[in-house]
């Protein structure tokens, strides 16, 4: 087995695994230290659903890698139990020990994808965020991340008085809480096919956006635009609907995305209250940056603030959108360095 690299540096493999796509990247770390500078060497994107396993993608990616990989960290959609994980939106089971044996990693770490996203926030620049609400000057404390993509991910970031420490949760699978008569009707419409209506059923690209669209169409609330109906036969429903909402070419799509962004604002506010995220809430994932103009419209912030007696409190909390789609990759690489540091012999 290869010895641990010395303090001179290490090569790290990081992954951001999603239900639709998987990013793999190699990084060079200047030292085996949790705060060492990281430099991305190269990155590639793959179709998750086209691969039989994560191992297949790693093998393909590493065929072009000249340096041996010392440490690896994989951000995964779903709960991680130590060194093993069974993914929520993919038929993959991941085992860190098996990956280390197959690829010769000196250390292999599995974390929830939203934890990777949360670690990545500290690696980003101000230009990598879009500010939706400034909040109180000097806002500090816990933070939170909510990320609608193929599914809906959520994570907390605990402030221990010296540093922020991300932690995983599965809040996207909590019960969807309707707030209006229209949302109650949406809930009722989804109850028969699903039984349990989670926030993910209404706040995701694969399920949420199509579910809202179909509800409005099938209950006769808004007529379907023929051109959009044709595009939906072959295209990604979430992308088709959000694009038609952005250019206002389809009233049904416009209302779909208004409901989507309103519920997103409400659940972002729920997460802020549960975690006491006085340091701010970040909206990430594969959808947010693409629909930024829709998120900047009033319904999202109105729903974020609408917490009854805590409405004034919510005004103090900053709200930002993560624009950099490499955040989770950067976070996974940073987490790998944390793990590598712990593996070094203590003197």
C-alpha positions as CSV (number, residue, x, y, z in Angstrom):
1,X,0.0,0.0,0.0
2,X,1.2,3.5,-0.8
3,X,2.3,5.5,2.3
4,X,0.4,8.6,3.2
5,X,1.6,11.6,1.3
6,X,3.8,14.0,3.2
7,X,3.0,17.6,4.0
8,X,4.0,18.5,0.4
9,X,0.5,17.9,-0.9
10,X,-1.9,15.3,-2.3
11,X,-4.2,14.5,-5.2
12,X,-7.9,14.4,-4.4
13,X,-10.8,12.9,-6.4
14,X,-14.1,14.6,-5.6
15,X,-17.6,13.8,-6.9
16,X,-20.9,15.5,-6.8
17,X,-23.4,12.7,-7.5
18,X,-26.9,13.6,-8.6
19,X,-29.9,11.7,-9.8
20,X,-29.5,13.1,-13.3
21,X,-25.8,14.0,-13.6
22,X,-22.5,13.2,-11.8
23,X,-19.5,15.5,-11.7
24,X,-16.1,14.1,-11.1
25,X,-13.0,16.2,-10.6
26,X,-9.4,16.0,-9.4
27,X,-7.8,18.6,-7.1
28,X,-4.3,19.3,-6.0
29,X,-3.9,20.2,-2.3
30,X,-0.9,22.1,-1.2
31,X,-0.7,20.2,2.0
32,X,-2.4,17.5,4.1
33,X,-4.2,20.1,6.2
34,X,-7.9,20.9,6.4
35,X,-7.2,24.5,5.5
36,X,-4.7,23.9,2.7
37,X,-5.3,25.6,-0.6
38,X,-7.1,23.5,-3.3
39,X,-6.6,23.8,-7.1
40,X,-9.0,22.0,-9.4
41,X,-7.1,20.1,-12.1
42,X,-9.8,18.9,-14.4
43,X,-13.5,18.0,-14.2
44,X,-16.0,16.0,-16.2
45,X,-19.8,15.6,-16.2
46,X,-21.5,12.2,-16.8
47,X,-25.1,11.0,-17.1
48,X,-25.9,9.2,-13.8
49,X,-28.8,7.2,-15.3
50,X,-26.6,5.9,-18.1
51,X,-24.1,4.3,-15.7
52,X,-24.5,1.0,-14.0
53,X,-22.5,2.1,-11.0
54,X,-20.4,4.9,-9.5
55,X,-17.4,2.6,-10.0
56,X,-18.0,2.6,-13.8
57,X,-17.8,6.4,-13.8
58,X,-14.7,6.6,-11.6
59,X,-12.9,4.1,-13.8
60,X,-13.7,6.0,-17.0
61,X,-12.7,9.3,-15.4
62,X,-9.4,8.0,-14.0
63,X,-8.3,6.6,-17.3
64,X,-7.0,10.1,-18.2
65,X,-5.5,10.8,-14.8
66,X,-1.7,10.9,-14.7
67,X,-1.1,11.2,-10.9
68,X,-2.3,8.5,-8.5
69,X,-5.2,9.7,-6.4
70,X,-4.4,9.8,-2.7
71,X,-7.9,10.7,-1.2
72,X,-11.4,10.7,-2.5
73,X,-14.7,12.1,-1.3
74,X,-18.1,11.5,-2.8
75,X,-21.1,13.7,-2.2
76,X,-24.1,11.4,-2.5
77,X,-27.9,12.0,-2.7
78,X,-29.4,10.3,0.3
79,X,-28.5,9.3,3.9
80,X,-24.9,8.1,4.5
81,X,-24.3,5.5,7.2
82,X,-20.6,5.7,8.0
83,X,-18.8,4.2,5.1
84,X,-21.9,2.9,3.2
85,X,-24.7,4.6,1.3
86,X,-27.8,3.5,-0.7
87,X,-28.8,6.3,-3.0
88,X,-32.4,7.7,-3.1
89,X,-32.8,8.5,-6.8
90,X,-30.3,5.9,-8.3
91,X,-30.1,2.1,-7.9
92,X,-26.5,2.4,-6.6
93,X,-25.1,1.1,-3.4
94,X,-21.8,2.7,-2.4
95,X,-19.1,1.2,-0.1
96,X,-16.0,3.3,0.7
97,X,-13.9,0.3,1.5
98,X,-14.7,-1.3,-1.8
99,X,-13.8,1.9,-3.7
100,X,-10.5,2.2,-1.8
101,X,-9.6,-1.4,-2.7
102,X,-10.6,-1.0,-6.3
103,X,-8.8,2.3,-7.0
104,X,-6.0,2.4,-4.4
105,X,-7.2,5.4,-2.4
106,X,-5.4,6.0,0.9
107,X,-8.7,7.4,2.3
108,X,-12.2,7.4,0.9
109,X,-15.0,9.4,2.5
110,X,-18.8,9.4,1.8
111,X,-20.9,12.4,2.7
112,X,-24.4,13.6,1.8
113,X,-24.5,15.8,-1.3
114,X,-25.9,18.8,0.6
115,X,-23.2,18.5,3.2
116,X,-20.7,18.7,0.3
117,X,-22.6,21.8,-1.0
118,X,-22.4,23.3,2.5
119,X,-18.7,22.8,2.7
120,X,-18.3,24.3,-0.7
121,X,-19.9,27.6,0.3
122,X,-16.7,28.5,2.1
123,X,-14.7,28.0,-1.1
124,X,-16.8,30.4,-3.2
125,X,-16.3,34.1,-4.1
126,X,-18.9,36.8,-3.6
127,X,-19.5,36.7,-7.4
128,X,-20.7,33.1,-7.0
129,X,-23.8,34.2,-5.2
130,X,-26.9,36.2,-6.1
131,X,-28.4,38.2,-3.2
132,X,-32.2,37.9,-2.8
133,X,-32.4,39.5,0.6
134,X,-29.6,41.3,2.5
135,X,-30.9,40.7,6.0
136,X,-29.3,42.3,9.1
137,X,-25.9,43.9,8.8
138,X,-23.3,41.5,10.1
139,X,-25.7,38.6,10.3
140,X,-24.0,35.6,11.9
141,X,-24.7,32.2,13.4
142,X,-26.0,29.0,12.0
143,X,-26.7,28.8,8.3
144,X,-28.7,26.4,6.0
145,X,-28.8,25.2,2.4
146,X,-31.9,24.1,0.4
147,X,-31.3,22.7,-3.1
148,X,-34.1,21.7,-5.5
149,X,-32.7,19.5,-8.3
150,X,-33.7,16.0,-9.3
151,X,-34.8,15.7,-5.7
152,X,-34.9,18.2,-2.8
153,X,-31.9,18.4,-0.5
154,X,-31.5,20.3,2.7
155,X,-28.6,20.7,5.2
156,X,-27.7,22.7,8.2
157,X,-24.5,24.5,9.0
158,X,-23.8,24.8,12.8
159,X,-21.8,27.7,14.2
160,X,-19.8,26.4,17.1
161,X,-18.4,29.9,18.0
162,X,-15.2,29.4,16.0
163,X,-16.2,27.8,12.7
164,X,-19.1,26.5,10.7
165,X,-19.8,22.8,10.7
166,X,-22.2,21.4,8.1
167,X,-24.5,18.5,9.0
168,X,-26.9,16.4,6.9
169,X,-30.7,16.2,7.2
170,X,-33.4,14.7,5.0
171,X,-35.9,17.6,5.3
172,X,-36.9,17.3,1.7
173,X,-38.9,14.1,2.7
174,X,-40.9,15.9,5.4
175,X,-44.6,16.5,4.9
176,X,-45.5,19.2,2.5
177,X,-47.5,21.8,4.5
178,X,-50.1,23.6,2.3
179,X,-50.6,27.3,3.3
180,X,-53.4,28.4,0.9
181,X,-56.6,27.0,-0.6
182,X,-54.7,26.4,-3.9
183,X,-51.9,24.5,-2.2
184,X,-54.5,22.5,-0.3
185,X,-56.1,21.6,-3.6
186,X,-52.6,20.6,-4.9
187,X,-52.0,18.4,-1.9
188,X,-55.4,16.7,-2.4
189,X,-54.7,16.2,-6.1
190,X,-51.4,14.4,-5.2
191,X,-52.7,12.4,-2.3
192,X,-54.2,9.6,-4.2
193,X,-51.2,8.7,-6.4
194,X,-48.6,9.2,-3.7
195,X,-50.2,8.8,-0.3
196,X,-47.3,10.7,1.4
197,X,-46.8,14.1,0.0
198,X,-43.3,15.3,0.8
199,X,-41.8,18.7,-0.1
200,X,-39.7,16.8,-2.7
201,X,-43.0,16.0,-4.5
202,X,-43.5,19.7,-5.2
203,X,-40.0,21.1,-5.0
204,X,-37.9,19.2,-7.5
205,X,-37.3,19.2,-11.3
206,X,-38.2,15.5,-11.9
207,X,-41.4,15.4,-9.8
208,X,-42.3,18.8,-8.3
209,X,-42.5,21.1,-11.4
210,X,-44.4,18.4,-13.5
211,X,-46.7,17.6,-10.6
212,X,-47.7,21.3,-10.2
213,X,-48.1,21.7,-14.0
214,X,-50.3,18.6,-14.3
215,X,-52.4,19.7,-11.3
216,X,-53.2,23.0,-12.9
217,X,-53.9,21.5,-16.3
218,X,-55.9,18.4,-15.2
219,X,-58.1,20.4,-12.8
220,X,-58.9,22.9,-15.6
221,X,-57.5,25.9,-13.8
222,X,-55.2,26.9,-16.7
223,X,-55.3,25.7,-20.3
224,X,-52.3,24.0,-21.8
225,X,-50.4,25.7,-24.6
226,X,-50.1,23.4,-27.6
227,X,-46.5,24.3,-28.3
228,X,-45.5,23.5,-24.7
229,X,-47.5,20.2,-24.8
230,X,-45.5,19.2,-27.9
231,X,-42.1,20.1,-26.3
232,X,-43.0,18.1,-23.2
233,X,-43.3,14.9,-25.2
234,X,-39.6,14.7,-25.7
235,X,-37.9,17.3,-23.5
236,X,-37.1,17.5,-19.8
237,X,-40.4,18.7,-18.2
238,X,-38.8,20.9,-15.6
239,X,-36.6,22.7,-18.2
240,X,-39.4,23.1,-20.7
241,X,-41.8,24.5,-18.1
242,X,-39.4,26.9,-16.5
243,X,-38.2,28.2,-19.8
244,X,-41.7,28.9,-21.0
245,X,-42.4,30.6,-17.7
246,X,-39.3,32.8,-18.0
247,X,-40.3,34.2,-21.4
248,X,-44.0,34.3,-20.4
249,X,-45.0,32.4,-23.5
250,X,-47.3,30.0,-21.5
251,X,-49.7,31.1,-18.8
252,X,-49.9,27.5,-17.4
253,X,-46.1,27.5,-17.0
254,X,-46.0,30.9,-15.5
255,X,-48.5,29.9,-12.8
256,X,-46.7,26.6,-12.3
257,X,-43.4,28.3,-11.5
258,X,-45.1,30.9,-9.4
259,X,-46.4,28.1,-7.2
260,X,-43.1,26.4,-7.2
261,X,-41.1,29.5,-6.2
262,X,-43.7,30.4,-3.5
263,X,-43.5,26.9,-1.9
264,X,-39.7,27.1,-2.2
265,X,-39.7,30.4,-0.3
266,X,-41.9,29.0,2.4
267,X,-39.8,25.9,2.9
268,X,-36.6,27.9,2.9
269,X,-38.2,29.9,5.7
270,X,-39.2,26.7,7.5
271,X,-35.7,25.5,7.3
272,X,-34.3,28.8,8.6
273,X,-36.6,28.6,11.7
274,X,-35.8,24.9,12.4
275,X,-32.1,25.5,12.3
276,X,-32.1,29.1,13.6
277,X,-30.2,30.0,10.5
278,X,-29.5,33.6,11.5
279,X,-26.3,33.6,9.4
280,X,-28.2,33.1,6.2
281,X,-30.0,30.6,3.9
282,X,-28.5,29.5,0.6
283,X,-30.6,28.1,-2.3
284,X,-28.5,25.8,-4.4
285,X,-29.1,22.8,-6.7
286,X,-29.4,22.4,-10.4
287,X,-32.5,24.5,-10.8
288,X,-32.0,27.7,-8.8
289,X,-29.3,29.4,-10.9
290,X,-31.2,28.6,-14.1
291,X,-34.4,30.2,-12.9
292,X,-32.8,33.1,-11.0
293,X,-35.1,35.8,-12.7
294,X,-38.1,33.8,-11.4
295,X,-36.7,33.6,-7.9
296,X,-36.1,37.4,-7.9
297,X,-39.8,38.1,-8.2
298,X,-41.9,39.0,-5.1
299,X,-43.6,35.6,-4.4
300,X,-40.5,33.8,-3.1
301,X,-39.5,36.5,-0.5
302,X,-43.1,37.1,0.5
303,X,-43.4,33.4,1.4
304,X,-40.0,33.3,3.1
305,X,-41.0,36.2,5.4
306,X,-44.6,35.0,6.0
307,X,-44.1,33.3,9.4
308,X,-46.7,35.0,11.5
309,X,-45.3,36.3,14.8
310,X,-41.8,35.6,13.4
311,X,-42.1,37.6,10.2
312,X,-39.9,40.4,11.6
313,X,-37.4,37.9,12.7
314,X,-37.3,36.4,9.1
315,X,-36.4,39.9,7.8
316,X,-33.1,39.7,9.5
317,X,-32.0,36.5,7.7
318,X,-29.9,36.9,4.5
319,X,-31.1,34.8,1.5
320,X,-28.7,34.0,-1.4
321,X,-28.7,31.8,-4.5
322,X,-25.6,29.7,-5.2
323,X,-24.6,30.4,-8.9
324,X,-21.5,28.2,-9.1
325,X,-22.4,24.6,-10.1
326,X,-19.0,23.4,-8.8
327,X,-19.8,24.2,-5.1
328,X,-20.4,20.6,-4.1
329,X,-17.3,19.4,-5.9
330,X,-15.2,22.0,-4.0
331,X,-16.9,21.0,-0.8
332,X,-16.2,17.3,-1.3
333,X,-12.6,18.1,-1.9
334,X,-12.4,20.2,1.2
335,X,-14.0,17.4,3.2
336,X,-11.5,14.9,1.9
337,X,-8.7,17.2,3.3
338,X,-10.4,17.2,6.7
339,X,-10.4,13.4,6.6
340,X,-6.9,13.2,5.4
341,X,-5.7,15.4,8.2
342,X,-7.3,13.1,10.7
343,X,-5.4,10.1,9.2
344,X,-2.0,11.6,9.7
345,X,0.0,10.2,12.6
346,X,0.0,12.3,15.7
347,X,3.3,13.3,17.1
